Amino acid sequence: MGEDAWNFVGHAVRADELDLIRSIVHEYGGLSRMELAATVCELLGWTRATGRLKARECRDLLERLEAAEAIRLPAKRVGRPRGAQTAVPITARGDVAAMIRGTVHDLTPIVIERVTTREARLLFRELIGRHHYLGHATPYGAHLRYVIYATRPQRQVVACLQFSSAAWRLTPRDAWIGWDEATRVRHLPQVLNNSRFLVLPWIAAYNLASTILSRVARQVVPDWATTYGVTPLLLETLVDPRRFDGASYRAANWIVVGTTTGRGRNDRHRRVVRVPKRVLIYPLVPDAAERLRGR
């Protein structure tokens, strides 16, 4: 790959930036990969709107450069890599409980709590790890997580939900917006991916899932803006048609825009066979497509 072909979160990496990356990796070989990535971000000013370093994404770039034999990184240290399956706690909080049937009104008011504490992170990890078919994995880049509680007949967890960085390319979504390459690069941070949604398997309350989706769509906008300095305009999700029909999303006014090709985020660098997924989107403002095409 030519030196002008490297891309970092929409930024075409210049030759002088590559020279600096090579110099840092050579001079500071005693640092971990994440520490090297943070150093590169600091020197090149690769930060989010909030000023936080884009270190996770930079580490991905460094590892792609290493795969192309453009640099040589230090050996990976023992730790939890991005996207890796994590150890899932096994406690009574995650055990299957008695079936609850009825409607969402039998459980209201519904409380949506953002995951911010260690205890909440462990609970989220256990519930997703034990009961979601994809399991729990370290999210890619920016993300927010929520645990959803019913308050009747008593306070109890009924669902978990996660938003993370949008897919780099998603043909049905990009076509719906009307994106060309340059515009997609500029506005992709304003799209969020609903990468996990779990209603606990012993909760069978009519309209609960669609109610949660409608409520959290309003809550995630200010939460994401406060955390990352970016106001999202569009939500996306991928539904495996072998398992789900997406009825809850459609009931919450999400729109089916097509099907993926079955390729993943990093398929340029690894051979992965994936099942095509149904693509659904949710505009957070009436003119989302127009604003995502704007300058």
Sine and cosine of phi, psi and omega as CSV:
sin_phi,cos_phi,sin_psi,cos_psi,sin_omega,cos_omega
0.00,0.00,0.72,-0.69,0.00,-1.00
-0.93,0.36,0.40,-0.92,-0.08,-1.00
-0.92,0.39,-0.34,0.94,0.00,-1.00
-1.00,0.04,0.08,1.00,-0.09,-1.00
-0.98,-0.18,-0.14,0.99,-0.05,-1.00
-0.96,0.27,0.65,-0.76,-0.06,-1.00
-0.80,-0.60,0.74,-0.68,0.04,-1.00
-0.84,-0.54,0.98,-0.18,0.03,-1.00
0.73,0.68,0.75,0.66,0.05,-1.00
1.00,-0.01,-0.12,0.99,0.00,-1.00
-0.98,-0.19,0.82,-0.58,0.06,-1.00
-0.97,0.24,0.92,-0.40,-0.08,-1.00
-0.94,0.35,0.82,-0.57,-0.04,-1.00
-0.99,0.16,0.28,-0.96,0.00,-1.00
-0.88,0.48,-0.63,0.77,-0.01,-1.00
-0.93,0.37,-0.53,0.85,0.06,-1.00
-0.94,0.34,-0.62,0.78,0.08,-1.00
-0.89,0.45,-0.63,0.77,0.03,-1.00
-0.88,0.47,-0.66,0.75,0.02,-1.00
-0.91,0.42,-0.66,0.75,0.03,-1.00
-0.86,0.50,-0.72,0.70,0.01,-1.00
-0.87,0.49,-0.65,0.76,-0.02,-1.00
-0.91,0.42,-0.69,0.73,0.00,-1.00
-0.90,0.44,-0.72,0.69,-0.01,-1.00
-0.89,0.46,-0.61,0.79,0.00,-1.00
-0.95,0.31,-0.70,0.72,-0.10,-0.99
-0.98,0.22,-0.47,0.88,-0.12,-0.99
-0.87,-0.50,0.74,0.67,-0.04,-1.00
-0.90,0.43,-0.25,0.97,0.01,-1.00
-0.99,0.14,-0.16,0.99,0.02,-1.00
-0.98,0.17,0.37,-0.93,0.11,-0.99
-0.96,0.26,0.21,-0.98,0.01,-1.00
-0.88,0.48,-0.65,0.76,0.02,-1.00
-0.92,0.38,-0.61,0.79,0.04,-1.00
-0.92,0.40,-0.62,0.78,0.08,-1.00
-0.89,0.46,-0.70,0.72,0.00,-1.00
-0.88,0.48,-0.68,0.74,0.02,-1.00
-0.90,0.44,-0.62,0.78,0.02,-1.00
-0.90,0.44,-0.70,0.71,0.04,-1.00
-0.86,0.51,-0.72,0.70,-0.02,-1.00
-0.89,0.47,-0.65,0.76,0.01,-1.00
-0.89,0.46,-0.70,0.71,-0.07,-1.00
-0.96,0.29,-0.53,0.85,-0.04,-1.00
-0.99,-0.13,-0.06,1.00,0.02,-1.00
0.95,0.32,0.49,0.87,0.00,-1.00
-1.00,0.08,1.00,-0.02,-0.07,-1.00
-0.75,-0.66,0.28,-0.96,0.12,-0.99
-0.99,0.16,0.09,-1.00,0.01,-1.00
-0.88,0.47,-0.42,0.91,0.02,-1.00
-0.99,0.15,-0.13,0.99,-0.04,-1.00
0.99,-0.12,-0.14,0.99,0.02,-1.00
-0.96,0.30,0.58,-0.81,-0.03,-1.00
-0.94,0.35,0.56,-0.83,0.09,-1.00
-1.00,0.01,0.81,0.58,-0.15,-0.99
-0.93,0.36,-0.62,0.78,-0.01,-1.00
-0.89,0.46,-0.73,0.69,-0.01,-1.00
-0.91,0.41,-0.58,0.82,0.02,-1.00
-0.92,0.38,-0.61,0.79,0.05,-1.00
-0.88,0.47,-0.62,0.79,0.06,-1.00
-0.87,0.48,-0.68,0.73,0.04,-1.00
-0.88,0.48,-0.71,0.71,0.00,-1.00
-0.87,0.49,-0.65,0.76,-0.01,-1.00
-0.95,0.32,-0.51,0.86,0.10,-0.99
-0.93,0.36,-0.63,0.77,0.06,-1.00
-0.89,0.45,-0.64,0.77,0.03,-1.00
-0.91,0.41,-0.65,0.76,0.00,-1.00
-0.88,0.48,-0.49,0.87,0.03,-1.00
-1.00,0.00,0.11,0.99,0.02,-1.00
0.88,0.47,0.50,0.86,0.06,-1.00
-1.00,0.05,-0.43,0.90,0.07,-1.00
-0.59,-0.81,0.19,-0.98,0.09,-1.00
-0.80,-0.60,0.91,-0.41,-0.06,-1.00
-1.00,0.00,0.36,-0.93,0.14,-0.99
-0.91,0.43,0.37,-0.93,0.01,-1.00
-0.86,0.50,0.54,-0.84,0.03,-1.00
-0.90,0.43,0.67,-0.75,0.06,-1.00
-1.00,-0.01,0.37,-0.93,0.01,-1.00
-0.91,0.42,0.78,-0.63,-0.03,-1.00
0.09,-1.00,-0.17,-0.99,-0.03,-1.00
-0.98,-0.21,0.97,-0.26,-0.02,-1.00
-0.96,0.29,0.38,-0.93,0.06,-1.00
-0.85,0.53,0.73,-0.68,0.05,-1.00
0.99,0.17,-0.01,1.00,-0.05,-1.00
-0.99,0.16,0.48,-0.88,0.13,-0.99
-0.93,0.38,0.68,-0.73,-0.05,-1.00
-0.94,-0.33,0.33,-0.95,0.05,-1.00
-0.90,0.44,0.77,-0.63,-0.06,-1.00
-0.98,-0.22,0.84,-0.55,0.05,-1.00
-0.90,0.45,0.50,-0.86,0.08,-1.00
-0.84,-0.54,0.97,-0.24,-0.01,-1.00
-0.71,-0.71,0.09,-1.00,0.02,-1.00
-0.91,0.42,-0.41,0.91,-0.02,-1.00
-0.90,0.43,-0.41,0.91,-0.03,-1.00
-0.98,-0.21,0.04,1.00,-0.01,-1.00
-0.95,0.31,0.53,-0.85,0.05,-1.00
-0.88,0.48,0.74,-0.67,-0.03,-1.00
-0.94,-0.33,0.01,-1.00,0.02,-1.00
-0.89,0.45,0.62,-0.78,-0.02,-1.00
-0.89,0.45,0.71,-0.70,0.07,-1.00
-0.91,-0.42,0.84,-0.54,-0.02,-1.00
-0.87,-0.49,0.34,-0.94,0.03,-1.00
0.62,-0.78,-0.59,-0.81,0.04,-1.00
-0.81,-0.58,0.15,-0.99,0.00,-1.00
-0.87,0.49,-0.50,0.87,-0.02,-1.00
-0.92,0.40,-0.41,0.91,0.04,-1.00
-0.96,0.29,-0.26,0.96,-0.07,-1.00
-0.95,-0.32,-0.20,0.98,-0.12,-0.99
-0.96,0.29,0.38,-0.93,0.00,1.00
-0.95,0.30,0.55,-0.84,0.05,-1.00
-1.00,0.00,0.73,-0.69,-0.02,-1.00
-0.91,-0.42,0.81,-0.58,0.02,-1.00
-0.96,-0.29,0.90,-0.43,-0.05,-1.00
-0.92,-0.40,0.80,-0.60,0.06,-1.00
-0.95,0.31,0.65,-0.76,0.01,-1.00
-0.98,0.19,0.91,-0.41,0.00,-1.00
-0.73,-0.68,-0.30,0.95,-0.06,-1.00
-0.96,-0.26,0.31,-0.95,0.04,-1.00
-0.87,0.50,-0.66,0.75,-0.01,-1.00
-0.89,0.46,-0.67,0.74,0.01,-1.00
-0.93,0.38,-0.61,0.79,0.04,-1.00
-0.89,0.45,-0.65,0.76,0.02,-1.00
-0.92,0.40,-0.64,0.77,0.02,-1.00
-0.90,0.43,-0.73,0.68,0.03,-1.00
-0.85,0.52,-0.73,0.68,-0.02,-1.00
-0.88,0.48,-0.66,0.75,-0.02,-1.00
-0.92,0.39,-0.73,0.68,-0.05,-1.00
-0.91,0.42,-0.71,0.71,0.03,-1.00
-0.92,0.39,-0.68,0.73,-0.04,-1.00
-0.90,0.43,-0.57,0.82,-0.06,-1.00
-1.00,-0.02,-0.43,0.90,-0.19,-0.98
-0.81,-0.58,-0.15,0.99,0.06,-1.00
-0.99,-0.10,0.68,-0.73,-0.11,-0.99
-0.91,0.42,-0.39,0.92,0.05,-1.00
-1.00,0.03,-0.19,0.98,-0.02,-1.00
0.96,0.28,-0.14,-0.99,0.00,-1.00
-0.97,-0.23,0.68,-0.73,0.07,-1.00
-0.60,-0.80,0.48,-0.88,0.05,-1.00
-0.89,0.46,0.84,-0.54,-0.05,-1.00
-0.91,0.42,0.41,-0.91,0.06,-1.00
-1.00,0.07,0.88,-0.48,0.12,-0.99
0.91,0.41,-0.58,-0.81,-0.07,-1.00
-0.90,0.43,0.61,-0.79,0.03,-1.00
-0.30,-0.95,0.41,-0.91,0.14,-0.99
-0.72,-0.69,0.57,-0.82,0.00,-1.00
-0.80,-0.60,0.48,-0.88,0.00,-1.00
-0.69,-0.72,0.59,-0.81,0.19,-0.98
-0.91,-0.42,0.74,-0.67,-0.11,-0.99
-0.94,-0.35,0.74,-0.67,-0.05,-1.00
-0.90,-0.44,0.61,-0.79,0.29,-0.96
-1.00,0.00,0.43,-0.90,0.04,-1.00
-0.93,-0.37,-0.13,0.99,0.08,-1.00
-0.75,-0.66,0.51,-0.86,-0.08,1.00
-0.93,0.36,-0.26,0.97,0.17,-0.98
-0.50,-0.87,0.26,-0.97,0.00,-1.00
-0.92,0.39,0.80,-0.60,0.01,-1.00
-0.36,-0.93,0.48,-0.88,0.04,-1.00
-0.95,0.31,0.71,-0.71,0.04,-1.00
-0.85,-0.52,-0.32,0.95,-0.08,-1.00
-0.31,-0.95,0.29,-0.96,0.10,-0.99
-0.69,-0.72,0.51,-0.86,-0.06,-1.00
-0.49,-0.87,0.61,-0.79,-0.04,-1.00
-0.71,-0.70,0.68,-0.73,0.17,-0.99
-0.91,-0.42,0.61,-0.79,0.02,-1.00
-0.57,-0.82,-0.03,-1.00,-0.04,-1.00
-0.84,0.55,0.59,-0.81,-0.03,-1.00
-0.93,0.37,0.39,-0.92,0.09,-1.00
-0.88,0.48,0.65,-0.76,-0.05,-1.00
-0.87,0.49,-0.75,0.66,0.09,-1.00
-0.77,-0.64,0.72,-0.70,0.04,-1.00
-0.54,-0.84,0.99,-0.13,-0.21,-0.98
-0.81,0.58,-0.74,0.68,0.00,-1.00
-0.89,0.46,-0.65,0.76,0.04,-1.00
-0.90,0.44,-0.74,0.67,-0.04,-1.00
-0.88,0.47,-0.60,0.80,0.02,-1.00
-0.93,0.37,-0.64,0.77,0.01,-1.00
-0.88,0.47,-0.66,0.75,0.01,-1.00
-0.95,0.30,-0.60,0.80,-0.10,-1.00
1.00,0.01,0.60,0.80,-0.08,-1.00
-0.99,0.16,0.67,-0.74,0.36,-0.93
-0.99,-0.12,0.07,-1.00,-0.11,-0.99
-0.86,0.50,-0.75,0.66,-0.08,-1.00
-0.91,0.41,-0.64,0.77,-0.01,-1.00
-0.94,0.34,-0.62,0.78,0.05,-1.00
-0.86,0.50,-0.69,0.72,-0.01,-1.00
-0.86,0.51,-0.66,0.75,-0.04,-1.00
-0.93,0.37,-0.64,0.77,-0.21,-0.98
-0.96,-0.29,-0.04,1.00,-0.03,-1.00
-0.82,0.57,-0.60,0.80,0.01,-1.00
-0.87,0.50,-0.25,0.97,0.01,-1.00
-1.00,-0.01,0.16,0.99,0.08,-1.00
-0.90,-0.43,0.74,-0.67,0.01,-1.00
-0.91,-0.41,0.56,-0.83,0.02,-1.00
-0.97,-0.24,0.84,-0.54,0.14,-0.99
-0.98,0.18,1.00,0.02,-0.19,-0.98
-1.00,0.06,-0.24,0.97,0.12,-0.99
-0.54,-0.84,0.69,-0.73,0.16,-0.99
-0.53,-0.85,0.87,-0.49,-0.04,-1.00
-0.75,-0.66,0.88,-0.48,0.30,-0.95
-1.00,-0.08,0.83,-0.56,-0.11,-0.99
-0.83,0.56,0.65,-0.76,-0.17,-0.98
-0.90,0.44,-0.25,0.97,0.03,-1.00
-0.99,-0.14,0.17,0.99,0.07,-1.00
-0.95,-0.31,0.91,-0.42,-0.01,-1.00
-0.82,-0.58,0.94,0.33,-0.05,-1.00
-0.94,-0.34,0.87,-0.50,-0.03,-1.00
-0.86,0.51,0.75,-0.67,0.03,-1.00
0.95,0.30,0.11,0.99,0.01,-1.00
-0.92,0.40,-0.75,0.66,-0.08,-1.00
-0.88,0.47,-0.71,0.70,-0.02,-1.00
-0.92,0.38,-0.56,0.83,0.06,-1.00
-0.90,0.43,-0.70,0.72,0.03,-1.00
-0.87,0.48,-0.72,0.69,-0.01,-1.00
-0.87,0.49,-0.65,0.76,0.01,-1.00
-0.92,0.39,-0.67,0.74,-0.02,-1.00
-0.93,0.36,-0.71,0.71,-0.09,-1.00
-0.95,0.33,-0.45,0.89,0.05,-1.00
-0.88,0.47,-0.54,0.84,0.05,-1.00
-0.98,0.20,-0.58,0.82,-0.08,-1.00
-0.97,0.23,-0.56,0.83,-0.11,-0.99
-0.94,0.35,-0.42,0.91,-0.03,-1.00
-0.89,0.46,-0.84,0.55,0.04,-1.00
-0.92,0.38,-0.54,0.84,0.01,-1.00
-0.89,0.45,-0.71,0.71,-0.02,-1.00
-0.93,0.37,-0.65,0.76,0.00,-1.00
-0.89,0.45,-0.65,0.76,0.01,-1.00
-0.93,0.37,-0.65,0.76,-0.09,-1.00
-0.98,0.21,-0.66,0.75,-0.15,-0.99
-0.88,-0.48,-0.03,1.00,0.05,-1.00
0.96,0.29,0.31,0.95,0.00,-1.00
-0.78,-0.63,0.74,-0.67,0.04,-1.00
-1.00,-0.07,0.92,-0.39,-0.04,-1.00
-0.94,0.33,0.52,-0.85,0.01,-1.00
-0.91,-0.43,-0.31,0.95,-0.11,-0.99
-0.51,-0.86,0.62,-0.78,0.14,-0.99
-0.95,-0.33,0.51,-0.86,0.07,-1.00
-0.70,-0.72,0.38,-0.92,0.15,-0.99
-0.43,-0.90,0.33,-0.94,0.04,-1.00
-0.87,-0.48,0.77,-0.63,-0.04,-1.00
-0.90,-0.45,0.78,-0.62,0.05,-1.00
-0.98,0.20,0.94,-0.35,-0.08,-1.00
-0.93,0.37,-0.24,0.97,0.06,-1.00
-0.95,0.30,-0.37,0.93,-0.09,-1.00
-0.92,-0.40,-0.58,0.81,-0.13,-0.99
-0.68,-0.73,0.43,-0.90,0.03,-1.00
-0.97,-0.24,-0.06,1.00,0.02,-1.00
0.97,0.26,0.28,0.96,-0.08,-1.00
-0.88,0.48,-0.62,0.78,-0.02,-1.00
-0.91,0.41,-0.63,0.77,0.05,-1.00
-0.91,0.42,-0.72,0.70,-0.03,-1.00
-0.90,0.43,-0.57,0.82,0.05,-1.00
-0.92,0.39,-0.42,0.91,0.05,-1.00
-1.00,-0.06,0.27,0.96,0.09,-1.00
0.96,0.27,0.37,0.93,0.20,-0.98
-0.96,0.28,0.44,-0.90,-0.10,-1.00
-0.91,-0.41,0.77,-0.64,0.11,-0.99
-0.99,0.17,0.84,-0.55,-0.05,-1.00
-0.89,-0.46,-0.02,1.00,0.04,-1.00
0.51,-0.86,-0.32,-0.95,-0.07,-1.00
-0.73,-0.68,0.60,-0.80,0.03,-1.00
-0.95,0.31,0.22,-0.98,0.06,-1.00
-0.99,0.14,-0.19,0.98,-0.06,-1.00
1.00,-0.10,0.05,1.00,0.02,-1.00
-1.00,-0.05,0.47,-0.88,-0.04,-1.00
-0.97,-0.22,0.02,-1.00,-0.08,-1.00
-0.85,0.53,-0.62,0.78,-0.09,-1.00
-0.92,-0.40,0.47,0.88,-0.07,-1.00
-0.92,0.39,-0.26,0.97,0.09,-1.00
-0.91,0.41,-0.38,0.93,-0.14,-0.99
-0.90,-0.44,-0.09,1.00,0.02,-1.00
-0.51,-0.86,0.46,-0.89,0.01,-1.00
-1.00,-0.04,0.96,-0.26,-0.04,-1.00
-0.78,-0.63,0.77,-0.64,0.06,-1.00
-0.99,-0.11,0.87,-0.49,-0.04,-1.00
-0.83,-0.56,0.48,-0.88,0.01,-1.00
-0.99,0.11,0.74,-0.67,0.07,-1.00
-0.83,0.56,0.65,-0.76,-0.04,-1.00
-0.89,-0.46,0.46,-0.89,0.10,-1.00
-0.98,0.19,0.73,-0.69,-0.04,-1.00
-0.98,-0.19,0.83,-0.56,0.08,-1.00
-0.85,-0.52,0.55,-0.84,0.02,-1.00
-0.75,-0.66,0.36,-0.93,0.05,-1.00
-0.68,-0.74,0.96,-0.28,0.05,-1.00
-0.93,0.38,0.78,-0.63,-0.02,-1.00
-1.00,0.06,-0.24,0.97,0.10,-0.99
-0.68,-0.73,0.43,-0.90,-0.07,-1.00
-0.86,0.50,-0.55,0.83,-0.04,-1.00
-0.97,-0.26,0.61,0.79,-0.07,-1.00
-0.84,0.54,-0.74,0.67,-0.04,-1.00
-0.88,0.48,-0.69,0.72,0.00,-1.00
-0.89,0.45,-0.68,0.73,-0.01,-1.00
-0.94,0.34,-0.53,0.85,0.04,-1.00
-0.96,0.26,-0.27,0.96,0.10,-1.00
-1.00,-0.05,-0.14,0.99,-0.10,-0.99
-0.97,0.26,0.14,-0.99,0.00,-1.00
-0.99,0.13,0.00,0.00,0.00,0.00
